[in-house]
Amino acid sequence: MHDVAAAAGVALKTVSRVVNDEPGVNPVTAERVREAIRRLGYRRNESARFLREGRTASIGLVIEDVSDPFYSGLSRAVETVARRHGHLLFTGSSEEDPELERDIVMAFCARRVDGLIIVPAGTDHDYLRPELTAGVAVAFADRPPEPGLEADTVLTDNHGGAAQGVAHLIRHGHRRIAFLGDDPAIYTARERLRGYRTALADAGLPYDEALVSMGQADPVRLRAVLDAMAALPHPPTALFTGNGRFTTQVLRILAARPIPDRPALLGFDDFELADLLVPGVSVVAQDPAGLGGTAAELLFRRIAGHRGPAERILLPTRIIARGSGEIPPPARAA
């Protein structure tokens, strides 16, 4: 800045006013300063400016797995909003480990990020309370924080979406519908199971534990589960899978079976190439970009000074019917 002032023949304060678009500088003088800036290639030190304001122009994002396409979409949306606000984004994967989640969050806080967006792996967030008191803005996405922790939260309507998906299968004639979901310790898995049960109850259908499996999306485990279900006196005629990982694993298992023996399939979460398979895979689609973008906007509103009550936003889902979820049950099972 001193070099710019010398080249333009003005005081340092005049250069500062031009750089920060402040009034009070003669237009001719201002243009001379801008010309000196272009000629010298001067760039304002944004880091110094943010530090003077008590900020670092960075935020942290903690997700389950950065390689998961769902979380990639969420992360990209957060980054887009952060860039628009002049911030850098740091991202870490918790791998569904509450201790790792805490370690990543505390590492971000040690680097004085202005805010955090967290997809929680655990249910104990007492460790965050000192950071909130210290002024770190926090928002949650995809899953809520522990009860009692007041923070902006953006969720998918997991219960409603799952109920909608199972009701879709019921409308196509299915009465024996299996649910293959994630670990029930995970909020989204519990909510989708609850939606499954709601749809059955609304249709007057019984809940059969033999048609429900909750756990890891391990191919060996899932193959054993599907074999056991197929051996039941009344096997399922349709499968409802609880997320994209389960859907793709189930598709691999079903691909090795004769087409007439394959049940109808509808999955929670859309995924790449789902429309190119034969038949196309019907899904309950959620909006990962909407989750990330909305959470980021709420976060930056807090960073800007908003002190209103914490918001809880529920985003809707939609069914994309491509064929696999519209296959009718065999005549003998209808």
C-alpha positions as CSV (number, residue, x, y, z in Angstrom):
1,M,0.0,0.0,0.0
2,H,2.9,2.3,0.7
3,D,4.2,1.7,-2.8
4,V,0.8,2.5,-4.3
5,A,0.7,5.8,-2.3
6,A,4.2,6.7,-3.5
7,A,3.4,5.8,-7.2
8,A,0.1,7.8,-7.1
9,G,1.6,10.7,-5.2
10,V,-1.1,10.6,-2.5
11,A,-1.3,9.9,1.3
12,L,-1.6,6.4,2.6
13,K,-5.0,7.2,4.0
14,T,-6.2,8.1,0.5
15,V,-5.2,4.7,-0.9
16,S,-7.0,3.0,2.0
17,R,-10.2,5.0,1.2
18,V,-10.0,4.0,-2.5
19,V,-9.3,0.3,-1.7
20,N,-12.2,0.2,0.7
21,D,-14.6,2.2,-1.5
22,E,-15.0,4.9,1.1
23,P,-16.2,8.4,0.1
24,G,-14.2,11.6,0.2
25,V,-11.7,11.1,-2.6
26,N,-11.6,13.3,-5.7
27,P,-12.6,11.1,-8.7
28,V,-9.5,12.1,-10.6
29,T,-7.3,11.2,-7.6
30,A,-9.2,8.0,-7.1
31,E,-8.5,6.9,-10.7
32,R,-4.8,7.8,-10.3
33,V,-4.7,5.5,-7.3
34,R,-6.5,2.7,-9.1
35,E,-4.1,3.0,-12.0
36,A,-1.2,2.6,-9.6
37,I,-2.9,-0.4,-8.1
38,R,-3.2,-2.1,-11.5
39,R,0.3,-1.2,-12.5
40,L,1.8,-2.5,-9.3
41,G,-0.4,-5.6,-9.0
42,Y,-1.5,-4.6,-5.5
43,R,-4.0,-6.9,-3.7
44,R,-5.6,-6.1,-0.4
45,N,-4.7,-8.4,2.5
46,E,-8.0,-9.9,3.2
47,S,-6.7,-12.0,6.1
48,A,-5.4,-9.0,7.9
49,R,-8.8,-7.2,7.4
50,F,-10.8,-10.2,8.8
51,L,-8.4,-10.6,11.7
52,R,-8.9,-7.0,12.6
53,E,-12.6,-7.7,12.7
54,G,-12.0,-10.7,14.9
55,R,-12.7,-13.2,12.1
56,T,-10.7,-15.7,10.0
57,A,-12.9,-15.9,6.9
58,S,-13.1,-19.7,7.3
59,I,-15.8,-22.2,8.3
60,G,-15.6,-25.9,9.2
61,L,-17.8,-28.7,7.9
62,V,-17.9,-32.1,9.6
63,I,-19.6,-34.9,7.6
64,E,-19.8,-38.7,7.7
65,D,-17.6,-39.4,4.6
66,V,-16.4,-36.9,2.1
67,S,-16.3,-39.6,-0.6
68,D,-20.1,-40.4,-0.2
69,P,-21.9,-38.9,-3.2
70,F,-24.7,-37.6,-0.9
71,Y,-22.2,-35.8,1.3
72,S,-20.3,-34.6,-1.7
73,G,-23.4,-32.8,-2.9
74,L,-24.0,-31.3,0.5
75,S,-20.4,-30.2,0.8
76,R,-20.3,-28.6,-2.6
77,A,-23.4,-26.5,-1.7
78,V,-21.8,-25.3,1.5
79,E,-18.6,-24.4,-0.3
80,T,-20.6,-22.4,-2.9
81,V,-22.3,-20.3,-0.2
82,A,-19.0,-19.9,1.7
83,R,-17.3,-18.6,-1.4
84,R,-20.0,-16.1,-2.0
85,H,-19.4,-14.8,1.5
86,G,-15.6,-14.6,1.0
87,H,-14.9,-17.6,3.2
88,L,-12.8,-20.7,2.8
89,L,-14.2,-24.1,3.8
90,F,-12.4,-26.8,5.8
91,T,-14.0,-30.3,5.6
92,G,-13.4,-33.4,7.8
93,S,-15.0,-36.9,7.8
94,S,-16.2,-38.3,11.1
95,E,-16.6,-41.8,9.8
96,E,-19.6,-42.2,12.2
97,D,-17.3,-41.9,15.1
98,P,-18.4,-39.5,17.8
99,E,-14.9,-39.1,19.2
100,L,-13.5,-38.3,15.8
101,E,-16.3,-35.8,15.2
102,R,-15.3,-34.1,18.4
103,D,-11.6,-34.1,17.5
104,I,-12.3,-32.6,14.1
105,V,-14.6,-29.9,15.6
106,M,-12.0,-28.9,18.2
107,A,-9.2,-28.8,15.6
108,F,-11.4,-26.4,13.5
109,C,-12.1,-24.3,16.6
110,A,-8.4,-24.2,17.5
111,R,-7.9,-22.6,14.0
112,R,-10.5,-20.0,15.0
113,V,-13.0,-20.8,12.3
114,D,-15.9,-18.3,12.2
115,G,-18.5,-21.1,12.2
116,L,-19.2,-24.8,12.0
117,I,-21.7,-27.0,10.1
118,I,-22.0,-30.4,11.6
119,V,-23.6,-33.7,10.5
120,P,-23.4,-35.3,13.9
121,A,-22.1,-38.8,14.4
122,G,-22.9,-38.7,18.2
123,T,-25.6,-37.5,20.5
124,D,-23.5,-35.7,23.1
125,H,-22.6,-32.2,22.2
126,D,-21.8,-30.7,25.6
127,Y,-18.2,-30.2,24.2
128,L,-19.7,-27.5,21.9
129,R,-21.2,-25.3,24.6
130,P,-18.0,-23.4,25.5
131,E,-17.5,-22.8,21.8
132,L,-21.0,-21.4,21.4
133,T,-20.5,-19.2,24.5
134,A,-17.2,-18.0,22.9
135,G,-19.2,-16.8,19.8
136,V,-18.6,-19.6,17.3
137,A,-21.6,-19.9,15.1
138,V,-22.9,-23.5,14.7
139,A,-25.5,-25.1,12.4
140,F,-26.5,-28.8,12.0
141,A,-27.4,-30.5,8.8
142,D,-29.0,-33.9,8.0
143,R,-29.3,-34.9,11.7
144,P,-30.2,-32.9,14.7
145,P,-28.0,-32.1,17.7
146,E,-28.8,-33.5,21.2
147,P,-32.0,-32.3,22.7
148,G,-31.5,-29.1,24.6
149,L,-28.7,-27.7,22.4
150,E,-30.1,-24.7,20.7
151,A,-28.7,-24.4,17.2
152,D,-30.1,-23.9,13.6
153,T,-30.8,-27.3,12.1
154,V,-31.8,-28.4,8.6
155,L,-33.2,-31.8,8.1
156,T,-34.8,-34.0,5.4
157,D,-38.3,-35.2,6.1
158,N,-37.0,-38.8,6.6
159,H,-40.2,-40.0,8.3
160,G,-42.5,-38.5,5.7
161,G,-40.3,-39.6,2.8
162,A,-40.1,-43.2,3.9
163,A,-43.8,-43.3,4.5
164,Q,-44.4,-41.9,1.1
165,G,-42.1,-44.5,-0.5
166,V,-43.7,-47.5,1.2
167,A,-47.2,-46.2,0.4
168,H,-46.1,-46.1,-3.2
169,L,-45.2,-49.8,-3.1
170,I,-48.5,-50.6,-1.4
171,R,-50.4,-48.7,-4.1
172,H,-48.8,-51.0,-6.6
173,G,-50.2,-54.1,-4.9
174,H,-47.5,-55.1,-2.5
175,R,-48.4,-56.3,1.0
176,R,-45.1,-58.0,2.0
177,I,-42.6,-55.2,2.0
178,A,-39.1,-55.6,3.5
179,F,-37.1,-52.8,5.0
180,L,-33.3,-52.8,4.8
181,G,-31.9,-49.9,6.8
182,D,-28.8,-48.5,8.4
183,D,-27.7,-48.8,12.1
184,P,-30.7,-47.8,14.2
185,A,-28.4,-45.6,16.3
186,I,-28.3,-43.2,13.4
187,Y,-31.1,-40.6,13.5
188,T,-32.0,-40.9,9.8
189,A,-32.2,-44.7,9.9
190,R,-34.6,-44.5,12.9
191,E,-36.8,-41.9,11.2
192,R,-37.0,-44.0,8.0
193,L,-37.9,-47.1,9.9
194,R,-40.6,-45.1,11.7
195,G,-41.9,-43.9,8.3
196,Y,-42.0,-47.5,7.1
197,R,-44.1,-48.5,10.1
198,T,-46.4,-45.6,9.7
199,A,-47.2,-46.5,6.0
200,L,-47.9,-50.1,7.0
201,A,-50.2,-49.0,9.8
202,D,-52.0,-46.5,7.6
203,A,-52.7,-49.3,5.1
204,G,-53.8,-51.7,7.8
205,L,-50.8,-54.0,7.2
206,P,-49.0,-55.8,10.1
207,Y,-45.5,-55.1,11.1
208,D,-43.4,-58.2,10.7
209,E,-39.9,-58.2,12.3
210,A,-38.8,-60.9,9.9
211,L,-39.0,-58.4,7.1
212,V,-36.9,-55.8,8.8
213,S,-33.1,-55.7,8.9
214,M,-31.0,-52.9,10.4
215,G,-27.3,-52.8,10.3
216,Q,-24.3,-52.1,8.1
217,A,-24.5,-52.1,4.3
218,D,-22.1,-55.1,4.2
219,P,-22.7,-57.2,1.1
220,V,-22.1,-60.6,2.9
221,R,-24.6,-59.6,5.6
222,L,-27.2,-58.3,3.1
223,R,-26.9,-61.4,0.9
224,A,-27.6,-63.6,4.0
225,V,-30.5,-61.3,5.0
226,L,-32.1,-61.5,1.5
227,D,-31.7,-65.3,1.4
228,A,-33.4,-65.6,4.8
229,M,-36.3,-63.4,3.7
230,A,-36.7,-65.3,0.4
231,A,-37.0,-68.6,2.4
232,L,-39.9,-67.3,4.5
233,P,-43.3,-69.0,3.9
234,H,-44.5,-65.6,2.6
235,P,-41.4,-63.8,1.3
236,P,-41.4,-60.1,0.5
237,T,-42.5,-59.0,-2.9
238,A,-40.9,-55.6,-2.6
239,L,-37.8,-54.1,-0.9
240,F,-37.5,-50.6,0.6
241,T,-33.8,-49.8,1.0
242,G,-32.9,-47.1,3.6
243,N,-30.2,-45.2,1.7
244,G,-28.1,-45.2,-1.5
245,R,-25.4,-47.6,-0.2
246,F,-28.0,-50.2,0.6
247,T,-29.7,-49.7,-2.7
248,T,-26.5,-50.3,-4.7
249,Q,-25.5,-53.3,-2.7
250,V,-29.0,-54.9,-3.0
251,L,-28.9,-54.2,-6.8
252,R,-25.6,-56.2,-7.0
253,I,-27.1,-59.1,-5.1
254,L,-30.3,-59.1,-7.2
255,A,-28.3,-59.0,-10.4
256,A,-27.2,-62.6,-9.9
257,R,-30.7,-63.8,-9.5
258,P,-33.2,-64.8,-12.2
259,I,-35.3,-61.8,-13.3
260,P,-38.7,-63.5,-12.4
261,D,-37.4,-63.9,-8.8
262,R,-36.5,-60.3,-8.2
263,P,-38.7,-58.3,-6.0
264,A,-39.8,-54.7,-6.7
265,L,-37.3,-52.2,-5.3
266,L,-37.6,-48.6,-4.1
267,G,-34.7,-46.9,-2.4
268,F,-34.3,-43.8,-0.2
269,D,-31.8,-41.4,-1.9
270,D,-31.2,-41.0,-5.6
271,F,-27.9,-42.0,-7.1
272,E,-26.0,-41.6,-10.3
273,L,-27.0,-43.9,-13.2
274,A,-30.2,-45.0,-11.4
275,D,-32.1,-43.9,-14.5
276,L,-29.9,-46.0,-16.9
277,L,-30.5,-49.4,-15.3
278,V,-33.2,-51.7,-16.6
279,P,-35.6,-51.2,-15.1
280,G,-34.7,-47.8,-13.8
281,V,-34.4,-47.6,-10.0
282,S,-37.3,-45.8,-8.4
283,V,-36.3,-43.7,-5.4
284,V,-37.4,-41.3,-2.7
285,A,-35.1,-38.4,-3.6
286,Q,-33.9,-35.9,-1.0
287,D,-32.0,-32.7,-1.7
288,P,-28.4,-32.8,-0.3
289,A,-27.6,-29.5,-1.9
290,G,-30.6,-28.0,-0.3
291,L,-29.5,-29.3,3.1
292,G,-26.0,-27.9,2.7
293,G,-26.9,-24.6,1.1
294,T,-29.7,-23.8,3.6
295,A,-27.5,-24.7,6.6
296,A,-24.7,-22.5,5.2
297,E,-27.1,-19.5,4.7
298,L,-28.3,-19.9,8.3
299,L,-24.7,-20.1,9.5
300,F,-23.6,-17.0,7.8
301,R,-26.7,-15.1,9.1
302,R,-25.4,-16.0,12.6
303,I,-21.9,-15.0,11.7
304,A,-23.3,-11.6,10.6
305,G,-24.8,-11.1,14.0
306,H,-28.3,-12.6,14.0
307,R,-29.4,-13.5,17.5
308,G,-32.9,-14.8,17.0
309,P,-34.2,-18.2,18.2
310,A,-32.7,-21.3,16.6
311,E,-34.5,-22.5,13.5
312,R,-35.4,-26.0,12.5
313,I,-36.1,-26.4,8.8
314,L,-37.6,-29.6,7.3
315,L,-37.0,-30.2,3.6
316,P,-39.4,-32.3,1.6
317,T,-38.7,-35.4,-0.5
318,R,-40.1,-36.6,-3.8
319,I,-40.7,-39.9,-5.4
320,I,-39.0,-40.6,-8.8
321,A,-40.8,-43.5,-10.4
322,R,-38.5,-45.2,-12.9
323,G,-39.8,-48.8,-13.0
324,S,-38.3,-50.9,-10.3
325,G,-40.8,-49.7,-7.7
326,E,-43.7,-50.1,-9.9
327,I,-43.3,-53.9,-10.6
328,P,-46.5,-55.6,-9.4
329,P,-46.3,-58.6,-7.1
330,P,-46.5,-62.1,-8.6
331,A,-50.1,-63.2,-9.1
332,R,-49.8,-65.8,-6.3
333,A,-48.7,-63.2,-3.8
334,A,-51.1,-60.4,-4.7
